[in-house]
């Protein structure tokens, strides 16, 4: 969740800590849930003017 480069280290630590070899799947599911929540919080600006667009300058 912090960065893709740390995922193997975190997964290894989680496996050693919990003893479960399924923990990387749980880690991936948690990361996906965070991503879906972030996506749900985004505002859809499709078709709207972009900042700096000459048509938007008064």
PDBQT receptor file of N, H, CA, C and O in Angstrom, charges set to zero:
ATOM      1  N   UNK A   1       0.809  -1.188   0.000  1.00  0.00    +0.000 N 
ATOM      2  CA  UNK A   1       0.000   0.000   0.000  1.00  0.00    +0.000 C 
ATOM      3  C   UNK A   1       0.852   1.252   0.000  1.00  0.00    +0.000 C 
ATOM      4  O   UNK A   1       0.434   2.303  -0.486  1.00  0.00    +0.000 OA
ATOM      5  N   UNK A   2       2.041   1.134   0.545  1.00  0.00    +0.000 N 
ATOM      6  H   UNK A   2       2.381   0.280   0.940  1.00  0.00    +0.000 HD
ATOM      7  CA  UNK A   2       2.928   2.298   0.548  1.00  0.00    +0.000 C 
ATOM      8  C   UNK A   2       3.510   2.509  -0.837  1.00  0.00    +0.000 C 
ATOM      9  O   UNK A   2       3.470   3.615  -1.376  1.00  0.00    +0.000 OA
ATOM     10  N   UNK A   3       4.044   1.455  -1.405  1.00  0.00    +0.000 N 
ATOM     11  H   UNK A   3       4.077   0.556  -0.967  1.00  0.00    +0.000 HD
ATOM     12  CA  UNK A   3       4.610   1.518  -2.750  1.00  0.00    +0.000 C 
ATOM     13  C   UNK A   3       4.777   0.084  -3.243  1.00  0.00    +0.000 C 
ATOM     14  O   UNK A   3       4.897  -0.851  -2.451  1.00  0.00    +0.000 OA
ATOM     15  N   UNK A   4       4.783  -0.066  -4.531  1.00  0.00    +0.000 N 
ATOM     16  H   UNK A   4       4.686   0.694  -5.174  1.00  0.00    +0.000 HD
ATOM     17  CA  UNK A   4       4.878  -1.411  -5.101  1.00  0.00    +0.000 C 
ATOM     18  C   UNK A   4       6.205  -2.078  -4.757  1.00  0.00    +0.000 C 
ATOM     19  O   UNK A   4       6.260  -3.304  -4.657  1.00  0.00    +0.000 OA
ATOM     20  N   UNK A   5       7.254  -1.322  -4.576  1.00  0.00    +0.000 N 
ATOM     21  H   UNK A   5       7.209  -0.327  -4.657  1.00  0.00    +0.000 HD
ATOM     22  CA  UNK A   5       8.557  -1.892  -4.278  1.00  0.00    +0.000 C 
ATOM     23  C   UNK A   5       8.649  -2.526  -2.897  1.00  0.00    +0.000 C 
ATOM     24  O   UNK A   5       9.506  -3.378  -2.662  1.00  0.00    +0.000 OA
ATOM     25  N   UNK A   6       7.777  -2.119  -1.985  1.00  0.00    +0.000 N 
ATOM     26  H   UNK A   6       7.081  -1.427  -2.176  1.00  0.00    +0.000 HD
ATOM     27  CA  UNK A   6       7.823  -2.671  -0.634  1.00  0.00    +0.000 C 
ATOM     28  C   UNK A   6       6.908  -3.871  -0.445  1.00  0.00    +0.000 C 
ATOM     29  O   UNK A   6       6.953  -4.521   0.599  1.00  0.00    +0.000 OA
ATOM     30  N   UNK A   7       6.088  -4.174  -1.427  1.00  0.00    +0.000 N 
ATOM     31  H   UNK A   7       6.051  -3.646  -2.275  1.00  0.00    +0.000 HD
ATOM     32  CA  UNK A   7       5.108  -5.257  -1.292  1.00  0.00    +0.000 C 
ATOM     33  C   UNK A   7       5.751  -6.610  -0.973  1.00  0.00    +0.000 C 
ATOM     34  O   UNK A   7       5.255  -7.293  -0.076  1.00  0.00    +0.000 OA
ATOM     35  N   UNK A   8       6.823  -7.042  -1.649  1.00  0.00    +0.000 N 
ATOM     36  H   UNK A   8       7.225  -6.488  -2.378  1.00  0.00    +0.000 HD
ATOM     37  CA  UNK A   8       7.418  -8.332  -1.294  1.00  0.00    +0.000 C 
ATOM     38  C   UNK A   8       7.920  -8.381   0.146  1.00  0.00    +0.000 C 
ATOM     39  O   UNK A   8       7.766  -9.396   0.824  1.00  0.00    +0.000 OA
ATOM     40  N   UNK A   9       8.514  -7.299   0.609  1.00  0.00    +0.000 N 
ATOM     41  H   UNK A   9       8.640  -6.474   0.059  1.00  0.00    +0.000 HD
ATOM     42  CA  UNK A   9       9.013  -7.259   1.977  1.00  0.00    +0.000 C 
ATOM     43  C   UNK A   9       7.857  -7.324   2.979  1.00  0.00    +0.000 C 
ATOM     44  O   UNK A   9       7.925  -8.053   3.969  1.00  0.00    +0.000 OA
ATOM     45  N   UNK A  10       6.816  -6.569   2.719  1.00  0.00    +0.000 N 
ATOM     46  H   UNK A  10       6.761  -5.976   1.915  1.00  0.00    +0.000 HD
ATOM     47  CA  UNK A  10       5.655  -6.574   3.607  1.00  0.00    +0.000 C 
ATOM     48  C   UNK A  10       4.979  -7.937   3.595  1.00  0.00    +0.000 C 
ATOM     49  O   UNK A  10       4.582  -8.436   4.648  1.00  0.00    +0.000 OA
ATOM     50  N   UNK A  11       4.842  -8.547   2.421  1.00  0.00    +0.000 N 
ATOM     51  H   UNK A  11       5.165  -8.142   1.566  1.00  0.00    +0.000 HD
ATOM     52  CA  UNK A  11       4.223  -9.861   2.328  1.00  0.00    +0.000 C 
ATOM     53  C   UNK A  11       5.049 -10.916   3.056  1.00  0.00    +0.000 C 
ATOM     54  O   UNK A  11       4.488 -11.773   3.738  1.00  0.00    +0.000 OA
ATOM     55  N   UNK A  12       6.357 -10.867   2.924  1.00  0.00    +0.000 N 
ATOM     56  H   UNK A  12       6.814 -10.171   2.369  1.00  0.00    +0.000 HD
ATOM     57  CA  UNK A  12       7.216 -11.810   3.647  1.00  0.00    +0.000 C 
ATOM     58  C   UNK A  12       7.051 -11.655   5.148  1.00  0.00    +0.000 C 
ATOM     59  O   UNK A  12       6.949 -12.642   5.877  1.00  0.00    +0.000 OA
ATOM     60  N   UNK A  13       7.024 -10.405   5.608  1.00  0.00    +0.000 N 
ATOM     61  H   UNK A  13       7.106  -9.603   5.016  1.00  0.00    +0.000 HD
ATOM     62  CA  UNK A  13       6.840 -10.155   7.030  1.00  0.00    +0.000 C 
ATOM     63  C   UNK A  13       5.476 -10.651   7.504  1.00  0.00    +0.000 C 
ATOM     64  O   UNK A  13       5.370 -11.253   8.572  1.00  0.00    +0.000 OA
ATOM     65  N   UNK A  14       4.421 -10.399   6.705  1.00  0.00    +0.000 N 
ATOM     66  H   UNK A  14       4.506  -9.910   5.837  1.00  0.00    +0.000 HD
ATOM     67  CA  UNK A  14       3.078 -10.845   7.077  1.00  0.00    +0.000 C 
ATOM     68  C   UNK A  14       2.996 -12.366   7.139  1.00  0.00    +0.000 C 
ATOM     69  O   UNK A  14       2.353 -12.913   8.035  1.00  0.00    +0.000 OA
ATOM     70  N   UNK A  15       3.644 -13.060   6.193  1.00  0.00    +0.000 N 
ATOM     71  H   UNK A  15       4.166 -12.616   5.465  1.00  0.00    +0.000 HD
ATOM     72  CA  UNK A  15       3.637 -14.520   6.199  1.00  0.00    +0.000 C 
ATOM     73  C   UNK A  15       4.347 -15.042   7.443  1.00  0.00    +0.000 C 
ATOM     74  O   UNK A  15       3.861 -15.969   8.092  1.00  0.00    +0.000 OA
ATOM     75  N   UNK A  16       5.488 -14.457   7.777  1.00  0.00    +0.000 N 
ATOM     76  H   UNK A  16       5.883 -13.704   7.250  1.00  0.00    +0.000 HD
ATOM     77  CA  UNK A  16       6.229 -14.892   8.968  1.00  0.00    +0.000 C 
ATOM     78  C   UNK A  16       5.455 -14.595  10.244  1.00  0.00    +0.000 C 
ATOM     79  O   UNK A  16       5.472 -15.389  11.184  1.00  0.00    +0.000 OA
ATOM     80  N   UNK A  17       4.774 -13.447  10.279  1.00  0.00    +0.000 N 
ATOM     81  H   UNK A  17       4.760 -12.801   9.515  1.00  0.00    +0.000 HD
ATOM     82  CA  UNK A  17       4.054 -13.041  11.480  1.00  0.00    +0.000 C 
ATOM     83  C   UNK A  17       2.793 -13.874  11.693  1.00  0.00    +0.000 C 
ATOM     84  O   UNK A  17       2.519 -14.320  12.807  1.00  0.00    +0.000 OA
ATOM     85  N   UNK A  18       2.022 -14.082  10.617  1.00  0.00    +0.000 N 
ATOM     86  H   UNK A  18       2.244 -13.720   9.711  1.00  0.00    +0.000 HD
ATOM     87  CA  UNK A  18       0.739 -14.775  10.756  1.00  0.00    +0.000 C 
ATOM     88  C   UNK A  18       0.857 -16.279  10.550  1.00  0.00    +0.000 C 
ATOM     89  O   UNK A  18       0.052 -17.041  11.083  1.00  0.00    +0.000 OA
ATOM     90  N   UNK A  19       1.842 -16.709   9.789  1.00  0.00    +0.000 N 
ATOM     91  H   UNK A  19       2.497 -16.090   9.356  1.00  0.00    +0.000 HD
ATOM     92  CA  UNK A  19       1.970 -18.126   9.471  1.00  0.00    +0.000 C 
ATOM     93  C   UNK A  19       1.049 -18.563   8.346  1.00  0.00    +0.000 C 
ATOM     94  O   UNK A  19       1.020 -19.742   7.993  1.00  0.00    +0.000 OA
ATOM     95  N   UNK A  20       0.306 -17.642   7.787  1.00  0.00    +0.000 N 
ATOM     96  H   UNK A  20       0.330 -16.684   8.074  1.00  0.00    +0.000 HD
ATOM     97  CA  UNK A  20      -0.633 -17.956   6.716  1.00  0.00    +0.000 C 
ATOM     98  C   UNK A  20      -0.013 -17.638   5.365  1.00  0.00    +0.000 C 
ATOM     99  O   UNK A  20       0.509 -16.543   5.154  1.00  0.00    +0.000 OA
ATOM    100  N   UNK A  21      -0.073 -18.599   4.453  1.00  0.00    +0.000 N 
ATOM    101  H   UNK A  21      -0.497 -19.488   4.625  1.00  0.00    +0.000 HD
ATOM    102  CA  UNK A  21       0.443 -18.344   3.110  1.00  0.00    +0.000 C 
ATOM    103  C   UNK A  21      -0.602 -17.652   2.226  1.00  0.00    +0.000 C 
ATOM    104  O   UNK A  21      -0.317 -17.321   1.075  1.00  0.00    +0.000 OA
ATOM    105  N   UNK A  22      -1.796 -17.435   2.756  1.00  0.00    +0.000 N 
ATOM    106  H   UNK A  22      -2.027 -17.703   3.692  1.00  0.00    +0.000 HD
ATOM    107  CA  UNK A  22      -2.862 -16.738   2.025  1.00  0.00    +0.000 C 
ATOM    108  C   UNK A  22      -2.837 -15.232   2.288  1.00  0.00    +0.000 C 
ATOM    109  O   UNK A  22      -3.603 -14.484   1.680  1.00  0.00    +0.000 OA
ATOM    110  N   UNK A  23      -1.976 -14.791   3.177  1.00  0.00    +0.000 N 
ATOM    111  H   UNK A  23      -1.354 -15.398   3.671  1.00  0.00    +0.000 HD
ATOM    112  CA  UNK A  23      -1.946 -13.377   3.556  1.00  0.00    +0.000 C 
ATOM    113  C   UNK A  23      -1.618 -12.444   2.386  1.00  0.00    +0.000 C 
ATOM    114  O   UNK A  23      -2.123 -11.321   2.373  1.00  0.00    +0.000 OA
ATOM    115  N   UNK A  24      -0.792 -12.847   1.390  1.00  0.00    +0.000 N 
ATOM    116  H   UNK A  24      -0.382 -13.759   1.400  1.00  0.00    +0.000 HD
ATOM    117  CA  UNK A  24      -0.593 -11.933   0.255  1.00  0.00    +0.000 C 
ATOM    118  C   UNK A  24      -1.891 -11.636  -0.508  1.00  0.00    +0.000 C 
ATOM    119  O   UNK A  24      -2.065 -10.540  -1.041  1.00  0.00    +0.000 OA
ATOM    120  N   UNK A  25      -2.795 -12.612  -0.556  1.00  0.00    +0.000 N 
ATOM    121  H   UNK A  25      -2.653 -13.503  -0.123  1.00  0.00    +0.000 HD
ATOM    122  CA  UNK A  25      -4.091 -12.370  -1.201  1.00  0.00    +0.000 C 
ATOM    123  C   UNK A  25      -4.894 -11.350  -0.412  1.00  0.00    +0.000 C 
ATOM    124  O   UNK A  25      -5.543 -10.482  -0.995  1.00  0.00    +0.000 OA
ATOM    125  N   UNK A  26      -4.853 -11.451   0.912  1.00  0.00    +0.000 N 
ATOM    126  H   UNK A  26      -4.326 -12.156   1.385  1.00  0.00    +0.000 HD
ATOM    127  CA  UNK A  26      -5.563 -10.479   1.754  1.00  0.00    +0.000 C 
ATOM    128  C   UNK A  26      -4.962  -9.088   1.597  1.00  0.00    +0.000 C 
ATOM    129  O   UNK A  26      -5.681  -8.089   1.569  1.00  0.00    +0.000 OA
ATOM    130  N   UNK A  27      -3.639  -9.034   1.495  1.00  0.00    +0.000 N 
ATOM    131  H   UNK A  27      -3.055  -9.845   1.517  1.00  0.00    +0.000 HD
ATOM    132  CA  UNK A  27      -2.937  -7.765   1.288  1.00  0.00    +0.000 C 
ATOM    133  C   UNK A  27      -3.367  -7.131  -0.039  1.00  0.00    +0.000 C 
ATOM    134  O   UNK A  27      -3.602  -5.925  -0.115  1.00  0.00    +0.000 OA
ATOM    135  N   UNK A  28      -3.462  -7.943  -1.060  1.00  0.00    +0.000 N 
ATOM    136  H   UNK A  28      -3.271  -8.923  -0.999  1.00  0.00    +0.000 HD
ATOM    137  CA  UNK A  28      -3.881  -7.448  -2.376  1.00  0.00    +0.000 C 
ATOM    138  C   UNK A  28      -5.335  -6.980  -2.349  1.00  0.00    +0.000 C 
ATOM    139  O   UNK A  28      -5.671  -5.954  -2.942  1.00  0.00    +0.000 OA
ATOM    140  N   UNK A  29      -6.189  -7.723  -1.667  1.00  0.00    +0.000 N 
ATOM    141  H   UNK A  29      -5.917  -8.556  -1.185  1.00  0.00    +0.000 HD
ATOM    142  CA  UNK A  29      -7.590  -7.319  -1.549  1.00  0.00    +0.000 C 
ATOM    143  C   UNK A  29      -7.698  -5.993  -0.804  1.00  0.00    +0.000 C 
ATOM    144  O   UNK A  29      -8.476  -5.123  -1.196  1.00  0.00    +0.000 OA
ATOM    145  N   UNK A  30      -6.924  -5.832   0.267  1.00  0.00    +0.000 N 
ATOM    146  H   UNK A  30      -6.292  -6.539   0.586  1.00  0.00    +0.000 HD
ATOM    147  CA  UNK A  30      -6.952  -4.575   1.024  1.00  0.00    +0.000 C 
ATOM    148  C   UNK A  30      -6.490  -3.405   0.158  1.00  0.00    +0.000 C 
ATOM    149  O   UNK A  30      -7.067  -2.319   0.213  1.00  0.00    +0.000 OA
ATOM    150  N   UNK A  31      -5.452  -3.631  -0.638  1.00  0.00    +0.000 N 
ATOM    151  H   UNK A  31      -4.983  -4.513  -0.682  1.00  0.00    +0.000 HD
ATOM    152  CA  UNK A  31      -4.974  -2.573  -1.533  1.00  0.00    +0.000 C 
ATOM    153  C   UNK A  31      -6.034  -2.223  -2.575  1.00  0.00    +0.000 C 
ATOM    154  O   UNK A  31      -6.209  -1.054  -2.917  1.00  0.00    +0.000 OA
ATOM    155  N   UNK A  32      -6.737  -3.234  -3.077  1.00  0.00    +0.000 N 
ATOM    156  H   UNK A  32      -6.595  -4.184  -2.799  1.00  0.00    +0.000 HD
ATOM    157  CA  UNK A  32      -7.798  -2.988  -4.061  1.00  0.00    +0.000 C 
ATOM    158  C   UNK A  32      -8.949  -2.203  -3.437  1.00  0.00    +0.000 C 
ATOM    159  O   UNK A  32      -9.523  -1.326  -4.082  1.00  0.00    +0.000 OA
ATOM    160  N   UNK A  33      -9.285  -2.511  -2.197  1.00  0.00    +0.000 N 
ATOM    161  H   UNK A  33      -8.819  -3.224  -1.673  1.00  0.00    +0.000 HD
ATOM    162  CA  UNK A  33     -10.356  -1.785  -1.505  1.00  0.00    +0.000 C 
ATOM    163  C   UNK A  33      -9.974  -0.316  -1.323  1.00  0.00    +0.000 C 
ATOM    164  O   UNK A  33     -10.801   0.576  -1.518  1.00  0.00    +0.000 OA
ATOM    165  N   UNK A  34      -8.730  -0.074  -0.952  1.00  0.00    +0.000 N 
ATOM    166  H   UNK A  34      -8.059  -0.798  -0.794  1.00  0.00    +0.000 HD
ATOM    167  CA  UNK A  34      -8.264   1.314  -0.821  1.00  0.00    +0.000 C 
ATOM    168  C   UNK A  34      -8.362   2.033  -2.166  1.00  0.00    +0.000 C 
ATOM    169  O   UNK A  34      -8.766   3.194  -2.224  1.00  0.00    +0.000 OA
ATOM    170  N   UNK A  35      -7.991   1.343  -3.244  1.00  0.00    +0.000 N 
ATOM    171  H   UNK A  35      -7.663   0.399  -3.196  1.00  0.00    +0.000 HD
ATOM    172  CA  UNK A  35      -8.074   1.933  -4.575  1.00  0.00    +0.000 C 
ATOM    173  C   UNK A  35      -9.503   2.241  -4.993  1.00  0.00    +0.000 C 
ATOM    174  O   UNK A  35      -9.766   3.288  -5.585  1.00  0.00    +0.000 OA
ATOM    175  N   UNK A  36     -10.428   1.336  -4.689  1.00  0.00    +0.000 N 
ATOM    176  H   UNK A  36     -10.214   0.486  -4.208  1.00  0.00    +0.000 HD
ATOM    177  CA  UNK A  36     -11.837   1.560  -5.037  1.00  0.00    +0.000 C 
ATOM    178  C   UNK A  36     -12.406   2.731  -4.238  1.00  0.00    +0.000 C 
ATOM    179  O   UNK A  36     -13.168   3.537  -4.774  1.00  0.00    +0.000 OA
ATOM    180  N   UNK A  37     -12.042   2.827  -2.972  1.00  0.00    +0.000 N 
ATOM    181  H   UNK A  37     -11.423   2.173  -2.537  1.00  0.00    +0.000 HD
ATOM    182  CA  UNK A  37     -12.506   3.958  -2.156  1.00  0.00    +0.000 C 
ATOM    183  C   UNK A  37     -11.951   5.270  -2.708  1.00  0.00    +0.000 C 
ATOM    184  O   UNK A  37     -12.676   6.262  -2.790  1.00  0.00    +0.000 OA
ATOM    185  N   UNK A  38     -10.679   5.283  -3.084  1.00  0.00    +0.000 N 
ATOM    186  H   UNK A  38     -10.090   4.477  -3.017  1.00  0.00    +0.000 HD
ATOM    187  CA  UNK A  38     -10.081   6.494  -3.663  1.00  0.00    +0.000 C 
ATOM    188  C   UNK A  38     -10.774   6.867  -4.971  1.00  0.00    +0.000 C 
ATOM    189  O   UNK A  38     -11.020   8.043  -5.238  1.00  0.00    +0.000 OA
ATOM    190  N   UNK A  39     -11.086   5.860  -5.782  1.00  0.00    +0.000 N 
ATOM    191  H   UNK A  39     -10.886   4.905  -5.565  1.00  0.00    +0.000 HD
ATOM    192  CA  UNK A  39     -11.779   6.115  -7.045  1.00  0.00    +0.000 C 
ATOM    193  C   UNK A  39     -13.185   6.651  -6.807  1.00  0.00    +0.000 C 
ATOM    194  O   UNK A  39     -13.652   7.523  -7.540  1.00  0.00    +0.000 OA
ATOM    195  N   UNK A  40     -13.855   6.137  -5.793  1.00  0.00    +0.000 N 
ATOM    196  H   UNK A  40     -13.476   5.429  -5.197  1.00  0.00    +0.000 HD
ATOM    197  CA  UNK A  40     -15.209   6.605  -5.490  1.00  0.00    +0.000 C 
ATOM    198  C   UNK A  40     -15.205   8.055  -5.007  1.00  0.00    +0.000 C 
ATOM    199  O   UNK A  40     -16.201   8.762  -5.165  1.00  0.00    +0.000 OA
ATOM    200  N   UNK A  41     -14.105   8.500  -4.423  1.00  0.00    +0.000 N 
ATOM    201  H   UNK A  41     -13.296   7.926  -4.294  1.00  0.00    +0.000 HD
ATOM    202  CA  UNK A  41     -14.015   9.878  -3.939  1.00  0.00    +0.000 C 
ATOM    203  C   UNK A  41     -13.637  10.881  -5.032  1.00  0.00    +0.000 C 
ATOM    204  O   UNK A  41     -13.679  12.089  -4.802  1.00  0.00    +0.000 OA
ATOM    205  N   UNK A  42     -13.273  10.396  -6.200  1.00  0.00    +0.000 N 
ATOM    206  H   UNK A  42     -13.239   9.414  -6.387  1.00  0.00    +0.000 HD
ATOM    207  CA  UNK A  42     -12.877  11.281  -7.300  1.00  0.00    +0.000 C 
ATOM    208  C   UNK A  42     -14.102  11.932  -7.932  1.00  0.00    +0.000 C 
ATOM    209  O   UNK A  42     -15.184  11.345  -7.973  1.00  0.00    +0.000 OA
ATOM    210  N   UNK A  43     -13.917  13.128  -8.412  1.00  0.00    +0.000 N 
ATOM    211  H   UNK A  43     -13.038  13.604  -8.379  1.00  0.00    +0.000 HD
ATOM    212  CA  UNK A  43     -14.984  13.862  -9.084  1.00  0.00    +0.000 C 
ATOM    213  C   UNK A  43     -14.852  13.644 -10.587  1.00  0.00    +0.000 C 
ATOM    214  O   UNK A  43     -13.765  13.772 -11.151  1.00  0.00    +0.000 OA
ATOM    215  N   UNK A  44     -15.969  13.314 -11.229  1.00  0.00    +0.000 N 
ATOM    216  H   UNK A  44     -16.852  13.210 -10.772  1.00  0.00    +0.000 HD
ATOM    217  CA  UNK A  44     -15.960  13.116 -12.679  1.00  0.00    +0.000 C 
ATOM    218  C   UNK A  44     -16.007  14.482 -13.361  1.00  0.00    +0.000 C 
ATOM    219  O   UNK A  44     -16.974  15.229 -13.216  1.00  0.00    +0.000 OA
ATOM    220  N   UNK A  45     -14.968  14.788 -14.093  1.00  0.00    +0.000 N 
ATOM    221  H   UNK A  45     -14.182  14.181 -14.212  1.00  0.00    +0.000 HD
ATOM    222  CA  UNK A  45     -14.887  16.081 -14.779  1.00  0.00    +0.000 C 
ATOM    223  C   UNK A  45     -14.927  15.911 -16.298  1.00  0.00    +0.000 C 
ATOM    224  O   UNK A  45     -14.414  16.750 -17.038  1.00  0.00    +0.000 OA
ATOM    225  N   UNK A  46     -15.536  14.830 -16.748  1.00  0.00    +0.000 N 
ATOM    226  H   UNK A  46     -15.953  14.148 -16.146  1.00  0.00    +0.000 HD
ATOM    227  CA  UNK A  46     -15.622  14.562 -18.173  1.00  0.00    +0.000 C 
ATOM    228  C   UNK A  46     -16.399  15.676 -18.873  1.00  0.00    +0.000 C 
ATOM    229  O   UNK A  46     -17.507  16.018 -18.461  1.00  0.00    +0.000 OA
ATOM    230  N   UNK A  47     -15.827  16.232 -19.914  1.00  0.00    +0.000 N 
ATOM    231  H   UNK A  47     -14.927  15.955 -20.249  1.00  0.00    +0.000 HD
ATOM    232  CA  UNK A  47     -16.492  17.262 -20.700  1.00  0.00    +0.000 C 
ATOM    233  C   UNK A  47     -16.379  18.661 -20.108  1.00  0.00    +0.000 C 
ATOM    234  O   UNK A  47     -16.796  19.630 -20.743  1.00  0.00    +0.000 OA
ATOM    235  N   UNK A  48     -15.835  18.782 -18.931  1.00  0.00    +0.000 N 
ATOM    236  H   UNK A  48     -15.497  17.995 -18.415  1.00  0.00    +0.000 HD
ATOM    237  CA  UNK A  48     -15.700  20.089 -18.301  1.00  0.00    +0.000 C 
ATOM    238  C   UNK A  48     -14.439  20.793 -18.776  1.00  0.00    +0.000 C 
ATOM    239  O   UNK A  48     -13.530  20.146 -19.297  1.00  0.00    +0.000 OA
ATOM    240  N   UNK A  49     -14.371  22.100 -18.604  1.00  0.00    +0.000 N 
ATOM    241  H   UNK A  49     -15.109  22.626 -18.181  1.00  0.00    +0.000 HD
ATOM    242  CA  UNK A  49     -13.167  22.827 -19.012  1.00  0.00    +0.000 C 
ATOM    243  C   UNK A  49     -11.986  22.488 -18.105  1.00  0.00    +0.000 C 
ATOM    244  O   UNK A  49     -12.147  22.245 -16.910  1.00  0.00    +0.000 OA
ATOM    245  N   UNK A  50     -10.815  22.479 -18.694  1.00  0.00    +0.000 N 
ATOM    246  H   UNK A  50     -10.683  22.676 -19.666  1.00  0.00    +0.000 HD
ATOM    247  CA  UNK A  50      -9.602  22.207 -17.935  1.00  0.00    +0.000 C 
ATOM    248  C   UNK A  50      -8.982  23.515 -17.472  1.00  0.00    +0.000 C 
ATOM    249  O   UNK A  50      -9.152  24.554 -18.111  1.00  0.00    +0.000 OA
ATOM    250  N   UNK A  51      -8.266  23.459 -16.363  1.00  0.00    +0.000 N 
ATOM    251  H   UNK A  51      -8.128  22.616 -15.844  1.00  0.00    +0.000 HD
ATOM    252  CA  UNK A  51      -7.582  24.639 -15.845  1.00  0.00    +0.000 C 
ATOM    253  C   UNK A  51      -6.560  25.102 -16.897  1.00  0.00    +0.000 C 
ATOM    254  O   UNK A  51      -5.799  24.292 -17.424  1.00  0.00    +0.000 OA
ATOM    255  N   UNK A  52      -6.549  26.371 -17.188  1.00  0.00    +0.000 N 
ATOM    256  H   UNK A  52      -7.167  27.029 -16.760  1.00  0.00    +0.000 HD
ATOM    257  CA  UNK A  52      -5.619  26.917 -18.171  1.00  0.00    +0.000 C 
ATOM    258  C   UNK A  52      -6.151  26.858 -19.587  1.00  0.00    +0.000 C 
ATOM    259  O   UNK A  52      -5.477  27.297 -20.519  1.00  0.00    +0.000 OA
ATOM    260  N   UNK A  53      -7.342  26.325 -19.765  1.00  0.00    +0.000 N 
ATOM    261  H   UNK A  53      -7.890  25.968 -19.008  1.00  0.00    +0.000 HD
ATOM    262  CA  UNK A  53      -7.946  26.245 -21.104  1.00  0.00    +0.000 C 
ATOM    263  C   UNK A  53      -8.291  27.669 -21.558  1.00  0.00    +0.000 C 
ATOM    264  O   UNK A  53      -8.940  28.401 -20.811  1.00  0.00    +0.000 OA
ATOM    265  N   UNK A  54      -7.873  28.079 -22.767  1.00  0.00    +0.000 N 
ATOM    266  H   UNK A  54      -7.346  27.484 -23.374  1.00  0.00    +0.000 HD
ATOM    267  CA  UNK A  54      -8.141  29.437 -23.233  1.00  0.00    +0.000 C 
ATOM    268  C   UNK A  54      -9.629  29.793 -23.229  1.00  0.00    +0.000 C 
ATOM    269  O   UNK A  54      -9.983  30.960 -23.062  1.00  0.00    +0.000 OA
ATOM    270  N   UNK A  55     -10.484  28.816 -23.406  1.00  0.00    +0.000 N 
ATOM    271  H   UNK A  55     -10.196  27.868 -23.541  1.00  0.00    +0.000 HD
ATOM    272  CA  UNK A  55     -11.921  29.102 -23.401  1.00  0.00    +0.000 C 
ATOM    273  C   UNK A  55     -12.422  29.420 -22.004  1.00  0.00    +0.000 C 
ATOM    274  O   UNK A  55     -13.499  29.995 -21.851  1.00  0.00    +0.000 OA
ATOM    275  N   UNK A  56     -11.649  29.050 -20.970  1.00  0.00    +0.000 N 
ATOM    276  H   UNK A  56     -10.774  28.582 -21.094  1.00  0.00    +0.000 HD
ATOM    277  CA  UNK A  56     -12.069  29.239 -19.601  1.00  0.00    +0.000 C 
ATOM    278  C   UNK A  56     -11.558  30.561 -19.016  1.00  0.00    +0.000 C 
ATOM    279  O   UNK A  56     -11.964  30.936 -17.916  1.00  0.00    +0.000 OA
ATOM    280  N   UNK A  57     -10.679  31.273 -19.724  1.00  0.00    +0.000 N 
ATOM    281  H   UNK A  57     -10.349  30.968 -20.618  1.00  0.00    +0.000 HD
ATOM    282  CA  UNK A  57     -10.106  32.528 -19.222  1.00  0.00    +0.000 C 
ATOM    283  C   UNK A  57     -11.087  33.670 -19.456  1.00  0.00    +0.000 C 
ATOM    284  O   UNK A  57     -11.613  33.837 -20.557  1.00  0.00    +0.000 OA
ATOM    285  N   UNK A  58     -11.325  34.449 -18.412  1.00  0.00    +0.000 N 
ATOM    286  H   UNK A  58     -10.898  34.313 -17.518  1.00  0.00    +0.000 HD
ATOM    287  CA  UNK A  58     -12.256  35.590 -18.534  1.00  0.00    +0.000 C 
ATOM    288  C   UNK A  58     -11.515  36.837 -18.925  1.00  0.00    +0.000 C 
ATOM    289  O   UNK A  58     -12.124  37.896 -19.075  1.00  0.00    +0.000 OA
TER     290      UNK A  58
